[in-house]
Amino acid sequence: EFRTDYRGYLATDDPYLQNLLRVNDTFTSSDNVIFVLAPASGEVFSAEFLQQMVEMMDDAWKLPFSSRVDSLSNYQHSRSEDDEITVSDLVTDPSTMTGAELAALRATALANDEIVGRLLSRQGDVAAIAVTHILPGDDFSETFTAAEAARALAERYRQRYPDTRIYLTGMLMGNHAPLEIILDDNTTLVPIMFVVIGVMLTLLFRSLIATG
């Protein structure tokens, strides 16, 4: 069996793996892709960058096997006025936000421990979009499909917004890495290996016919 996830590194009777499988059976198994966005200006709380993040988050919902997308923009923020409590997205329409509103947003986000260190850096210069994937588990190609779609989305936004650096991380990308290494080895190292073996056998037997 060919597997591309971290569970393949553990024995089937490993207690930690068994605990994880029980949790997955009770709830659901999920892997994630995290897009890390770093604007060249070093400031997340600008109307231009927030608009980019909202657009990218909307497209992230369309990724294969995507079940949930979290970012600074759709974080559910609670606020109270008199006796009324309102819960809404932290960012709704960045294009209409004034300088004062952006400053207030920055203060609110950086004071929230659920946001800082998870969806936002402590300095407010890097933000993240976390996409949760639920893979059916029918085929190892699911990881390849989801990871390559995420990579294509990141590249599309790099082209659209060249002033923003976009990085990819997360469990799903980690699971995809061994597959990439194997495919790369098959196209580079394996052919080189056969050539080296052929040359060494030819030198050893002093005959190309004997090598064959």
N, C-alpha and C positions, 0 to 999 in steps of 0.2 A: 504494500500500500504506500502511495506517495502522499505525504502530508506537508502542508506549508504553514502550519500554525505551531505555536510554542508548546502545545499539549503533547506533540510528538517527541519532545525531549524528556518527558517524564514517564516512568513506569506506570502501567495501568493500575497498580495497587498503591501508588503513591498517595498518602493520606491528604496532602494538600490538593492534589488533582481530584481526588474523590469528593472533597468538600466543595470544590468549584463546580463539579458536575452536578452535585445535589442542588446547589444554588441555581444553576442553569435550568435544571428540571423543574424547580419550584417557580422560578420567574421566567427568564429567557436568556439565551446566550447573545452577547453583543460585543462587537468590536468597533473601534472608532478610528477616524481620521481627523487629525487636527491641522487646520491651516493656520500658520503663524504669519501675521501681517505686520510688517515694520515699515511705516512711512518714512521717506527720506527726510521729512521735516522734523522727525522725532516727536511729533505731537499727534496722538490719536484723536484728540477732541477738536477736530476741524470739520467743517461742513463737507468738504470734498472727500476726506477719508471716510467719514461715517457713511456717506452716500455709496461709496465703493463697497464698504463692508455689507451694507444692506442688500445691494445688488448681488454680491457674491453669495450671501447667505440664502437668498431666494433661489439661486441656481444650484446650491448645494443640496436643497431638498430633492432635486431631480436626479441625483446620483443613484446608481444601481444599489438596491438593498438599503437605501437610506431610510431611517425610521424617525430620526429626531435631529434637529440642528439647534445648537445653542451658541449665542454670541452676546456681546455687550448690547446689541440693539434690541433683541427680543427678551432680554432678562425681565422677569416680572417684578416691577417695582411698586411697592405699596406706599401710599401717602394719604394723610388724613386732613380733612378740612371740616372744622367744627365736629359734628358727630358722624360724618360720612367718610368711609374709607374707600379709596379708589385704587384698583390694581390694573396696571397697563404696562405695555412695553416701555422700557427705559428710553428707547429712541424710536420715534415714529417717522417723522419727515425731516431729515437733516437739512434739506435744501432751504427750509424756512426758518431755521434756528438762528437767533441773533447771537452776538458775542456774549451777552450776559447769560443767555440760556446755555451756551456751550460751556461757559465757566461754571455755572451751577451744576451741569451734568458731570463735569470733571470732578468737582468736589463730592458729589453724591456717589459716583462710581468708586473713587479712590478710598472712600470711607467705608465701603461695603466689603467685608471679609469674604463673602461668597463669590465676589467678582475678582478681587485682586488675588493674583497668584493662580488663577484658574482661567479666566477669560481676558485678563488685563494685567500688564506688568505693573509693578509698584511705582515705576516712574511715569507711567502713562504714555510710554513711547512704543509699545507693542501690544497688539490685540490678537485674540484667537477666535476662530470659528471651529467649534467641535461638532463633528458629524458622527452620529451613532448609526452603525450598520447592524442589521440582523441578517446573517447569512443562513440560508436554508441548510447548508451542510451536506448537500447532495454531491458536490464535485469540487475538487481543489481549484478549479478554474474560477470559482466565484471570487476568491481573493484577488486573483489576477485582474478580473473584470472590474471590480470595485476600485482597486488601487490605481489601475491605468486610467480609469474615468476621473478619479480625483486628481491625478497628475495632469491630465489634459485640461481640467478646469483651472488648475493653478497656472498653467502655461498661458491659457487664454487671457487670464486677468493680468499676467505679467506683461503681455503684449498691449493690453488695453490701458493699463496703469503702470508705465515703466518706472515711475518714481517710488513705487512700493515694492519692497522685497517680500517674496512669498516663499515660505518654507513648509515642508510637509513632515508630519510625524504622527505618532499614534500606533496603537496595537496592530491595526490592519496593515499599515505600511511596514511594520517590523516583521509581520508574518510573510509579507510579499518579498522581502529582501532575499531570503534563501532561494526562492524560485528564480529571481533575477540573476543571482550568482551562478546557479546551475546552468541557466540558459546562456549566460556569457561564457562560462567555461566550455560549453559544448561547441561554441563558435570560434573560440580562440585557443584555449589550453589543450583541448582534446586533439584537434588537428596537429598542433605543434608536438604533442606527446608522441603521436604516431610517426611523425617525421623523424623525431629524435631516436625512437626505438628502431626504425628502419635503418638509419645511418649507423647506429651502434652495432646492430646485428651484421650489417654489411662489413664493417671494419673487423668485427670479431671472427666471422667465417671467411672473410676475404673473398666473398663471392656473392653477387647479387642473386644468383639462382638459388643458392643454398639458403639465403635469407627468406626467399619466397616459400 
